[in-house]
Amino acid sequence: MIRNFLGAAALSILGATQTVAATLNFTLTEVGSNVVSTAVGSVDLTGYVFLVPASLSSVRLSSGDMQIGAGNGSGATGLVDFYQAVFSGPDASFGTRASSTKASFGTGDVTNILVDRAVVEVPAGYVSGDAINSTATWVNRSFASLGITPGTYTTVAGNTTFNLDIGGPAPVPLPAALPLLLAGLGGLGFVARLRRGAALG
């Protein structure tokens, strides 16, 4: 009885002190002759200091300063709230280029992290935990031209983990009929082998 009571008390204390962590995942891929950034997840603003609302004309990328973002940086969807946040690494860059490059276009609400400036930019009026799903495209750019080093990178600010996955070029999808063609050719080869074995025997 006492053991059950102590176990319940410990669980209630743990539950009271645990915070719900948020994760925002950025993915960078080379698609044809373009580089595409995708942001999916959410941000927990707890502990961040609100700085100012602003209108953002573009999403920028700077691999040497760990600046990454996604979203449509023009019109009403380009409105953002700036927050100051303390980043604790472990990664502080994902390449070698220190100057930022504007995205050509994007979709969804703007979300940026600027580790070098200790700033998180989220859509205007953003509420902690709201879903984020945005993209940005740099036309006629490559990882090499943007100084990007493929790999997996992580930085943490408050209760939010920001992950960045930089892969190689997007795979070219196989034609839908290719597996059927290969199975048919394999079947023909098997039948030919059976016939040859029967002719010899």
Buried (B, 14 or more C-beta within 10 A) or exposed (E): EEEEEEEEEEEEEEEEEEEEEBBBBBBBBBEEEBBBBBBBBBBBBEEBEEEEEEEBEBBBBBBBBBBBBBBBBBEEBBBBBBBEBEBEEEBEBBBEBEEBBEBBBBBBBBBBBBBBBBBBBBBBEBEBEBEBBBBBBBEEBEBEEBBBEBEEBEBBBBBBBBBBBBBEEEEEEEEEEEEEEEEEEEEEEEEEEEEEEEEEE
